[in-house]
Amino acid sequence: MRRAPRYRSPEQRVEIFKTSYGPVLKAFAALEPPAQATLHDDLVNLIARFNIAKDGTMVVPSEYLEVVITKK
């Protein structure tokens, strides 16, 4: 499947992940403030590199596999 998550900006995406997505939250928690700032900037730049939106928002196409399990 293909989808393109949308956010107001690459910065918003990083802020949401910093506070609610476990692996990113843990990465920031493990770093001192200067390293947190560097990681933040690196993530924003990475997202911006793949951003296909032309209006300042963020749209990054991605693929994923969806698996549905039914119990009989």
C-alpha positions in Angstrom: 0.0 0.0 0.0 1.1 3.6 -0.5 0.1 6.6 1.5 1.3 10.1 2.1 1.1 11.3 5.7 0.4 15.0 5.9 1.5 17.4 8.6 1.6 21.2 8.7 5.4 21.2 8.3 8.5 18.9 8.8 9.0 20.6 12.1 5.5 19.6 13.3 6.2 16.0 12.3 9.4 16.0 14.4 7.7 17.6 17.4 4.9 15.1 17.3 7.3 12.2 17.1 9.5 13.7 19.9 6.6 13.5 22.3 4.6 10.5 21.2 6.6 8.0 19.2 8.5 5.7 21.5 11.8 5.3 19.6 12.2 9.0 18.8 11.0 10.0 22.3 13.6 7.6 23.8 16.4 8.9 21.5 15.8 12.5 22.6 15.5 11.6 26.3 18.9 9.9 26.1 20.7 13.0 24.7 21.9 16.2 26.3 20.3 19.4 25.0 23.0 20.3 22.4 22.7 16.8 20.9 18.9 17.0 21.0 19.1 20.1 18.9 21.4 18.4 16.4 19.1 15.4 16.2 16.0 17.7 15.8 17.7 19.6 12.9 18.9 16.3 11.3 15.3 14.9 11.4 13.8 18.1 10.0 16.3 18.1 7.2 15.8 14.4 6.4 12.0 14.9 6.2 12.4 18.0 4.1 14.6 16.1 1.6 11.7 13.7 0.8 8.9 16.3 1.2 6.8 16.5 -2.1 4.6 19.4 -0.9 5.3 22.7 -2.5 3.2 24.9 0.0 5.3 24.6 3.2 3.3 21.7 4.5 4.7 18.1 4.7 3.8 15.2 2.5 6.2 12.3 2.3 5.1 9.3 0.3 5.6 6.0 2.1 4.9 2.3 1.6 3.7 -0.1 4.3 2.3 -3.5 4.6 -1.0 -4.0 6.3 -1.8 -7.3 7.9 -5.2 -8.2 9.2 -5.7 -11.2 11.3 -9.1 -12.7 11.9 -9.9 -15.1 14.6 -12.2 -18.0 13.7 
